[in-house]
Amino acid sequence: MSILGVLVAILIGLAIMAVFAGLLTVMARESVADRMYEIVRSDVSDQGGARIDFTASRKNTLKQLDQRFLARGIGKGIAENLLQADIKLTVTEYVLVVLAITVLGGLAGFAISRHPISALVAAIIAFFMPGIFVSWRRIKRRRDFGKQLADTVTQVAGSLRAGYSLVQSLDTVAKQLPPPAGDEFLRVVREVQLGQPLSVALAHLLERIKSDDLAMIISAINIHQQVGGNLAGILEVVSETIRERVRIKQEISVLTAQQRISGYVLALLPIVLAAILLIINPTYEARLFTPGPTLCIPTGSGVLMVIGFFIIRRIVDIDV
């Protein structure tokens, strides 16, 4: 490979890093209230209130494309994933970022070995990178929210005992807590201030944060609104239950860490090595994928890797 090819590959790699850096800058700069997707379903006409239309100002081309994406199932799924990951991008912007990273990845693969197979493999890897990043952000945000939930419920119960209403308690706690719990409960308060019933705003919170503990808290609040009772006492009991569940989950996570890491290593190592060989010497690696008996080798290996990975995940997946 020539020095020029190496320089081109380095420049393309820096361009990919710049794309992610710009993405993180946009995420840090924009506020949560700037992007209220249709998935939040801010329509309160069914409850007798005024309909809040957040799409009235979308007149440019990108926002019209975003509406078309949201009208389809895949666009709605992407919007939900971005919302749960707290990434301030519309569906159209995310699709453009994926296309840009895919093209840059394909160019990087072609610059390394000057072979179309290498470009194809690198483009496929680059295509899945944004999705992996969004999934990682979503899982991390959900895990961080779960760690804060017990303290949040305790503070809400204390505010109720001090004489605050439930919405005032949520507002006070939201302003004191760091993200992600502070941002999520502040969004709940804002939806209530915009006219949403509290039960609907909490249901939207549960859609953004998929958590059994949060579902238990929301059920307790909804039951209290219907039949009354000592909500502060109920929340304190729920808080202790959540603390014990978090403690047990952490102990299980520590005990099963080696098995989980082993599963990831065994699943990713052959794929990474095969991708590296395809990029470095695609002619040598392509012999495995020629029609004939040799094609059974990568096919059988891939099937067995997937089966083994799910078996390991099933063994270490312990419900609490």
Phi, psi and omega in degrees: 000133183284164178296325178298319178297320178296317180296319178296318179297320179296317180297320179293320176299319176295325178295319177297317177298324179294324177298314178294323178296318176296323178298315179294325179294318178297320180297321182283336187272326185273149179271164182294326184286348183288334184237097175251098183290160173297339182293338177290340177060061183275048178250112183252018181294331180291336180265009177090002181265184179280143180284129180257113183253109180271000182257004184293328184270003182275094185243341182278175188295316182298320182285330173292320174296323179297321177296322179292321176297317182292336179287346179255159184297318182293323178294321178293322177296318178296319180297319178296317180296317179295322179293317179292331177274355180059045176256119186278064176230143171282170180297319180296316179297320179295317179297320178295321177296317179298316179297319181296315180293324178296315180296316179296321177295319177296320177295322179295317178296322178290325180291333182286312187239355181058038181228137182295330179295319177298318178298319180295315180296314180296322179294320179295317178299315180295327180297323182274350182299312179299321178295320177296319179297316180296318179296319178297316179297320181294316179293317180296318180295319178295319179293318179294322178296319179297324178291331181271347191295318182298314178296324179297313181296322178298317179293322177297317178298319177296320178294323177295320178293334178281353176109002178284155171284172183294317179295318177297322178296317178296321179295317180296315181293321181297325180284341182264333185275147173284167175295154004271344184298318180298316180295319184291316180288330174294325176294322176299315180297320180294321178296321177295320179294333178277356175117358179285142169297151182298322180297322179290318179297321177290326176295322175296322177298319179293329176292324180282325181240100180282104184212132177292322178296317178295322177298322178295320179293316180295323177297319178297319180293317180296320178295321179297321179294335181271320187244350180080189180124185181271091183293323181299317179295320179297316181294326177294319177295317178297323179298317178295322177297318180295320179299318180293320179296319179296319180296316180292320178297321179293321177296317178295321179298321178293317183291333183254010183298316182297318181293320180294316179296321178299319178298316179295318181296313181296330180278323186269331185300310178298323180294315181296316180296318179296320179295319179296317179294323178295324180285319183284311183223078185295329181296318180294317183286331184294344179296332178292337186255012175284146180302136180138191181298330182294339179293339178291336183294303178293326180295310179295322179296317179296318179295315180294325178296316180296316180297315180296321180297315181290329176295315178297316179297324179292324180293317185272355180276099183248119179280142178246000000 
